[in-house]
Amino acid sequence: MWRRVASTSSAQLQNIAASASRRSSSLNHTRRFVISSASSPSSTPLPKSAPPAAPHIASASTSPLKKNPQEANPTATGHELEELAAELEGRDVLEINYPVGPFGTKEAPAIVKSVYDKRIVGCPGIEGGDDEHDVVWFWLEKGKPYECPVCTQVFKLQVVGKGGPPDGHH
């Protein structure tokens, strides 16, 4: 969240910076910045002892950590709310979208996570190597490992949660 403060006194800026620091302590990924734009040369900048709110200041706060995403950010909805809830639980909800790992073999296939029983996956081969190729797209299904026809990399789907069909039909 960006916050812009224009042409205010230095005392008001200090108060805003202090209150922003207290608010940002609930989540260290929420960034609040106080940007001063001096309207006259007589305006004095913030003293060096009062830095603008930053994520690294949040760890020094004495306020208790929030466990409810609505307490942390009452305006969060949809995907943002889901990300907040996951972060408060200590997991990264977006790791499922960017699978990274070693080259998949039949003995140790590359694991791709999905909330459904099947997922579209693209195989780029080995990046930077001789086995790099155009992306081959395919449906990866639960219980059916897939071998790329170009580079022979093997993929396996790991269902996270209860699974089900991606189109919502039973």
C-alpha positions as CSV (number, residue, x, y, z in Angstrom):
1,M,0.0,0.0,0.0
2,W,1.4,3.3,-1.0
3,R,0.7,6.4,1.1
4,R,1.6,9.9,-0.1
5,V,1.7,12.9,2.2
6,A,2.2,16.2,0.5
7,S,3.1,19.6,2.0
8,T,2.6,18.9,5.7
9,S,4.7,20.0,8.7
10,S,7.5,17.9,10.0
11,A,5.7,17.2,13.2
12,Q,2.7,15.8,11.3
13,L,5.1,13.7,9.2
14,Q,6.7,12.3,12.4
15,N,3.2,11.4,13.7
16,I,2.2,9.7,10.5
17,A,5.5,7.8,10.3
18,A,5.1,6.6,13.9
19,S,1.5,5.5,13.3
20,A,2.4,3.8,10.0
21,S,5.2,1.9,11.9
22,R,2.7,0.6,14.4
23,R,0.2,-0.5,11.7
24,S,2.9,-2.2,9.6
25,S,4.0,-4.3,12.6
26,S,1.1,-6.8,12.1
27,L,2.5,-8.2,8.8
28,N,6.0,-7.7,7.6
29,H,5.0,-8.0,4.0
30,T,2.7,-5.0,4.1
31,R,4.8,-2.0,3.1
32,R,3.8,1.5,4.0
33,F,5.8,4.4,2.8
34,V,5.6,8.0,3.8
35,I,6.8,10.2,1.0
36,S,7.3,13.9,1.9
37,S,7.1,16.5,-0.8
38,A,8.3,19.8,0.6
39,S,6.2,22.8,-0.6
40,S,8.6,25.4,0.7
41,P,12.3,25.6,1.5
42,S,11.4,26.4,5.1
43,S,10.0,22.8,5.6
44,T,12.4,20.6,7.6
45,P,12.8,17.0,6.6
46,L,12.2,14.1,9.1
47,P,15.1,13.7,11.6
48,K,17.4,10.8,11.0
49,S,16.1,9.1,14.1
50,A,12.6,8.7,12.7
51,P,12.9,6.5,9.5
52,P,9.8,5.9,7.4
53,A,7.9,2.7,8.1
54,A,9.7,-0.4,6.7
55,P,9.3,-4.1,6.9
56,H,12.5,-4.6,9.0
57,I,11.1,-2.3,11.7
58,A,8.1,-4.7,12.2
59,S,10.2,-7.3,14.0
60,A,11.1,-4.8,16.8
61,S,7.5,-4.2,17.6
62,T,6.0,-5.3,20.9
63,S,2.4,-5.7,19.6
64,P,1.1,-9.3,19.4
65,L,1.0,-11.1,16.0
66,K,-2.4,-11.3,14.4
67,K,-3.7,-14.8,13.7
68,N,-6.8,-13.8,11.8
69,P,-6.3,-12.4,8.3
70,Q,-9.2,-10.0,8.7
71,E,-7.5,-8.4,11.8
72,A,-4.3,-8.1,9.8
73,N,-5.9,-6.4,6.8
74,P,-9.7,-5.8,7.1
75,T,-10.0,-4.8,3.5
76,A,-8.4,-8.0,2.1
77,T,-10.8,-10.2,-0.1
78,G,-10.5,-13.0,-2.6
79,H,-7.0,-14.1,-3.5
80,E,-5.3,-11.5,-1.3
81,L,-7.2,-12.8,1.7
82,E,-6.2,-16.4,0.8
83,E,-2.5,-15.3,0.6
84,L,-2.7,-13.5,4.0
85,A,-4.3,-16.6,5.7
86,A,-1.6,-18.8,4.2
87,E,1.2,-16.5,5.3
88,L,-0.1,-16.3,8.8
89,E,0.0,-20.1,8.8
90,G,3.6,-20.0,7.6
91,R,3.1,-21.4,4.1
92,D,3.4,-19.9,0.7
93,V,0.2,-20.3,-1.3
94,L,2.0,-19.3,-4.6
95,E,4.7,-22.0,-4.5
96,I,2.2,-24.3,-6.2
97,N,2.2,-22.1,-9.3
98,Y,6.0,-22.1,-9.9
99,P,7.3,-25.7,-9.5
100,V,11.1,-25.9,-9.4
101,G,13.3,-28.9,-8.9
102,P,15.7,-31.3,-10.4
103,F,15.3,-33.1,-13.8
104,G,12.6,-35.7,-13.4
105,T,13.4,-39.4,-13.9
106,K,11.3,-42.6,-13.7
107,E,12.9,-43.3,-10.3
108,A,12.5,-39.7,-9.0
109,P,9.9,-37.8,-11.1
110,A,9.5,-34.0,-11.1
111,I,6.6,-33.3,-8.6
112,V,4.0,-30.8,-9.8
113,K,1.4,-29.8,-7.2
114,S,-2.2,-29.1,-8.0
115,V,-5.5,-28.5,-6.1
116,Y,-7.2,-30.5,-8.8
117,D,-6.9,-34.1,-10.1
118,K,-5.3,-32.9,-13.3
119,R,-3.3,-29.8,-14.5
120,I,-1.8,-28.4,-17.7
121,V,2.0,-28.5,-17.4
122,G,4.7,-27.2,-19.8
123,C,8.1,-28.9,-20.2
124,P,10.9,-26.6,-21.4
125,G,13.6,-29.3,-21.2
126,I,16.8,-28.5,-19.4
127,E,17.4,-24.7,-19.3
128,G,20.7,-23.6,-20.9
129,G,21.7,-27.2,-21.8
130,D,21.6,-29.2,-25.0
131,D,18.2,-30.7,-23.9
132,E,16.5,-27.3,-23.9
133,H,13.5,-27.4,-26.4
134,D,10.3,-25.5,-27.2
135,V,7.7,-25.9,-24.4
136,V,5.7,-29.1,-24.7
137,W,2.3,-28.6,-23.1
138,F,0.3,-31.6,-21.7
139,W,-2.4,-32.6,-19.2
140,L,-0.8,-34.2,-16.1
141,E,-3.3,-36.4,-14.3
142,K,-3.3,-37.9,-10.8
143,G,-1.8,-41.3,-10.7
144,K,-0.5,-41.1,-14.3
145,P,3.2,-40.0,-14.6
146,Y,4.0,-38.3,-17.9
147,E,7.2,-38.6,-19.9
148,C,8.1,-35.7,-22.2
149,P,8.5,-37.0,-25.7
150,V,11.4,-34.7,-26.5
151,C,13.7,-34.7,-23.4
152,T,12.3,-37.8,-21.5
153,Q,11.8,-35.8,-18.3
154,V,9.1,-37.5,-16.1
155,F,6.4,-35.6,-14.2
156,K,4.1,-36.7,-11.5
157,L,1.1,-34.9,-10.1
158,Q,0.7,-34.4,-6.3
159,V,-2.8,-33.3,-5.3
160,V,-2.8,-30.7,-2.5
161,G,-6.1,-30.8,-0.6
162,K,-9.2,-32.8,-1.5
163,G,-8.7,-32.6,-5.3
164,G,-11.5,-33.0,-7.8
165,P,-12.0,-32.2,-11.4
166,P,-10.9,-28.7,-12.5
167,D,-14.1,-28.0,-14.4
168,G,-16.2,-28.4,-11.2
169,H,-18.3,-31.4,-12.4
170,H,-18.5,-34.6,-10.5
